[in-house]
Amino acid sequence: MKKLFTIFLITLTILSCNLNQNAYAVNVRLKDISHIEGIRDNQLVGYGVVVGLSGTGDNSRSTQITNQAMLSNLGTIINSSNDIKKGNTAAVRVTANIPPFAKNGDKIDVVVSSLADAKSLEGGVLVQTQLLAPNGEVIAVAQGPLSTGGADVSSGGSSTRTSIVTSGRVPNGAIVERDIYTEIGDDFGLRLILNKSDFTMAAKIASTISNTLAPSKAVDGSTIQINIPEKFLDDKIRFISILENIKVQNGDSVAKVIINERTGTIVIGNEVKLSPAAIAHGNLTVTVSSKTEVSQPNPFSDGNTALLQNNEVTIEKEEGKIIEVPSNTNLSELVRALNTIGVSPYDLISILQALKAAGSLQATLEII
């Protein structure tokens, strides 16, 4: 059996450095980083039944009662819900997002998820289900065969599953029953909302719009108030089309390092700044090996043959390496320096956390 112990020593000194913020600046359209206030999706939800399952449905009493009520609405009289066989149907929750400006007759996708103990919805068909808005109004009606995108098969105590089959989708499975009215601004203007709050970007966008299209003002870190010129008051759609294609320079993002410790993934933004630092990295490897030997007693003695475990311990210590990160170090130089001492992604996570704790890493460290 082998055990590996790695010891990291990080020695840091704190100074300051300055990077060129415009080196990685790019021009982006407003439609890619913002949206008009009030133009948004809406969520719908409903309760329904999936039928046609091959014994993989649920055994819920409520599902039997639902089936009895559904059949009664169709003119079929069933004296007791117990007369309905369990296992071939499943109670489900149906959800959907309806886009803005949806019209009567449009079709949208729905997601169907099991509510009880159904083993699989594979091969099932969703029976007509009403989809409700939060205010209880029926917005759409869903129905159709499910696509689970996988299989769950078991036989003789063995089973195999390629994906989760207790939920699925019905592509274009819901028909919108009423128009979705979406108000765009007011009689004189509208508000542009940034997808990510940033005071610098809000001020820059407001200035760009004012210089090219219409008077604008940044209200806060994510909102720009725009006054629609008189010539566009009766043609807001054309105004918005021009507005959303305006390009601004996007180079002032917050310096951030994203770390996923589960996968060892590290993403470092281009605005990350690093003060000069000295990083020492040494590996101490302790190997414990076990060897089995046979112990034989002396001839004509009363001893017994026995198995003995002889443990051998060896220690290998690599020479520690110190990498000095000088002033004005950019991101590529930092990564290149760390690569020269054989730093793995998991080692780099520890180093970045220590740099942040010491104040050398001038960025937000976010662990997901």
N, C-alpha and C positions, 0 to 999 in steps of 0.2 A: 504494500500500500504506500502510496506517495502523497505527501502533503506539500503544498507550495505556499510559501509565505512571501509576500512582497511588501517591502517597506519603502515608503516615499518620504524624502526630505525636501521640503520646499523652503528656500530662503529668499525673502523678498525685500527689495528696497523701493521706496515710493517716490517718484518724481512726476513729471507731466510730459505729454507729447501732443502733437497737433497733426491731424490728418486732413487731407484735402476733401472737404465735404462734397464738392461738386464732381469728384472723379467718377462716381457711379450714378450720377443723376440721369434720369430718363424722362421723356415726355409721355404723359398718360392722358387719356381722354377722361373728361369728367364723368361720363357714364360708367367708367370702370371703377371709380373710387367713391361714387356718391349716388344718391337717388332723390327723387322729388318727394317731399313730405306728403304723406297720405296715400301714395301709390305702393301698395303692399299686398302680399298674399293673405288669405284668410283660411282658418282651419275649420274643417268639418268633421263630424263624428257621428257614428250610428251603431246600432246593435242589430246583428243579423244572424242567419243560420247558413252553414255550408252543408250541402247534401251530396250524396253520391260517393261517400267514403267507404272503403272496403274494410270495414271493421276497425278502422283506426280513429273513429270519432270518440266523443266523450260519453260518460255515463251519468251526466248531470241530470237531476230531476227537473231543473228549470228548463233544460233544452227540450225535454219531452213536453212540458207545458207550453213552451213557445211553438213547437210543432203542431200541437193540438189547436192552439189559437189561430195559427196560420192556415191550417186546413179548414177550420171553421169559416174563416173569411172567404175561402174559395168555394164554400158551399158543401164541404164534406163534413158529415156529422160523425164524431168519434166520442163514444160515451166516456171513455177514460183515457187519460194520457198514458197509462201503463200499457195500452194496446199498441203503442208505438215502440218499435224495437230500438234498443239503444245501440250505439256503436257506429251507425251509418251516417250520423249527422253530428255537427259540432256547433256550439254557440261561439260567435266571433264578435270582435270589435272591429269596425270598419272606419278607417280614417283617410282623410284626403286634404290636400291643399288646393284651394281654388284661386287662380291668379286674378289680378285686377282686370277690370274691363271684360270679364267673361260674359258671354251672351247665351241666351236661351238656346239649347241644342248643342252647345259645345261639349266635348268629351274630355274627361280628366282621369288620370290614374288613381287607383285606390289601393290601400294596404289593408290586408285582412290578417288578424291575429287571433289565435285561439284564446278563449276565456277560461275553459275548464281543463279537464285532463285528457284532451284529445292527443293521440300519439302522432298523428300526421294529418295534414290537410291536402296531401298530394292527391291529385286527380279529382278534387272536389269542385263543386259549382256553388257560387254565392247566389242565394235567392234574393229577389228584389228587396233592397234595403234603403230606407230613407236616411239621407245625410243631413244633419242639422247644424245650424250656426249656433254660437253661444247663446243667442236670444231665443232659441227654440224653433226658429223658422226653418222649414224644409227648403234647402237650396238645391240639392241634387238627389238623384236616385241611382243606386249602384246595383249591378247584376252581371254575372258572367263566370266563366271557368277560371280557376286559380292557376297561377304559375309560381311554383315554390322554388324552382331553380335547383333542385337536388332530389335525393332519394334517401329513405331510411328503411332498410331491409333487415329482418331478423329471421333466423331459422335454426332450430336445434340448439338453442342457447347461445348462438353467435349472432352478432349484429354488425352492421356497417352503416355509416351515415356520411353523406357527402356535404350536407349543409343543414341548417335549421329548417325543418319542414312543418313547424307549427305556426308559421306565418308565411304569407305570400302576397303576390300582387295580382291585380286584374288590370292589365293595360287598357286604357280608354274604357274602363268599366263603369264609369259614372256619367250620366247625362245631366247637364245643368238645366234646371227647371225655371230659372228666372235670371234676368240680367243683373249683373253686379255693377252698381253705380259707384263710381269713384270720382270724388271731387278733386279738381286740380287747382290748388291755390284759391285765391279770392278774385275780386273784380280788378284788382290793381297789381297784384304780384304773386309770387310763390316763394317757397323756401326750399333750398337745396341742402340736403343732409349728407354729411360725410359718413362713409361706412366705418371709419375709424377716427375718433376724435383727435384733433391736432390743431393747436392754435396757429402755428406757423403756416400750415397748409391752408387753413380756413382764411387767414388774412391774404395769402398769396392768390387763392382762387377768387376772392372778392375783388382784389385789385385787377386781376386779369379780365374778369367779366366786365368790370366797370370800364376798362380801357378798350374793350372790343365789342360789347353788345348792349349792356344796359346798366344803369346805376345799381350798385350792390354794396352790401355791408355785412361783415361778419358779426353775428349776434353773440356767438359763443364759440367754443372749440370745435363744434360740429355742425353749426347752422349758419347758412348764408342767406340773408334776405335779399331778394331780387325784385326790383320794380320793373314791370313789363312795359316797354315803350308803347305809346298810343297806337302805332301802326300794327302791333301784334295783339292788341286786346281782343280782337275777334278771330285770331288765328294762333291760339296758344300752342297747338301741336307743332306748328312750324317753328315757333320760338323755342320750344323745348328741344326740337331736333337740332337746331343750331347750337343751343346751349350745351347739350350733352356731348357734342363733338369738339368742343373747345379743348385744347391741350394745355396742360400745365406741367411744370417741371417738378417731378417727385423725387427729391433727393434729401429730404430732411426727416427721414424716418428715425424713430427712437432707437438708440443703440441697444441691441438686445442679443443675448445668447440663449438659445433654446436647447435644453438637454432632455433626452429621453433615456433614463437610466435602465429601463427594462431592455431596450434594444441596443444601447450604446451609441445612439444617433446624436450628433451634435450639429447644430446649425448656427453659424456666427454671422451676424449682419455686418454689412460693409461699414457702418458708422461706429463700430466697436473700437475703442481707443485703449491702449495699454501703456502704462507707465513703465519705465525701465525696471527690469527685475532680473535677479539671478535665480535660476531654477536648478536644483541638484536632484538627480534621479539615480538611485542605486537599487540594485536587486539583490536580495538575500534569499537564496533557495535552500531549504532544508528538505532532504530526501530521507525518508525512513523506509528501508527495505527489509523484508522478512524472508528468511531461508529456512526450509524444513530439513533437518538432519535426523538420521537414525542412530540411536545409542544402543550398542550391543553389550550385554553383560560379559564378564570374564568366563572362560570355559569352566564347566562343572561348578558354577556358582548358583546361588539361589536368586540371582537378579533376573529381571524381565526386560525384553526388548521394548524400547520406548521411543516416541517421536519427540524431538526437541525443536523449539523455535529459537533461532539465533537472530537477533535483531542487529542490524548494522546502520549506523547513523553517519551520514556524510553531509558536510556543509560546504556549499560553493557560494562565494560572494564575489559578484562582479564589481569591478572598480567603479565607484560613483563618478558620474559625469556632471559637470556644471555648465549650463548654458546661460550666457549673459545676454539679456535682451536690451540692446542699447536704445538711446533716445531716438525718437522719430521712427519707431518700428511700425511697419504696416502689417496688415493681417497675414499676407502671404509669407512675409519674413518670419512671423511668429510660428506659423504652421510648419515652415521649412526647418526652423530651429528645433522644434519639438520632434519632428520626424528623425532628425539626426541622432537623437538619443533613444530611438525606438519606442516612442510613446504610443500606446494603443489607445483606441477611443475611450476605454474605461479609465485608463491612466489620465487621459486628458481631462475627463470629467473631474477627477480629484484635484488636478492642477488648477483648473478654472475656478473651482469652488474656493480654493485657498487664495487665488489671486483676488477674487471678489472680497473675501473676508479681510484681506490685508489692505484693500482699497486701491490696488493696482489696476484692476479691471474696471474701466470706466464704461460700464454697461449694466443693463438689467439682466440678471441671471434668472431664467425661468425654467423650472423643472416640471416636466409633464409626465 
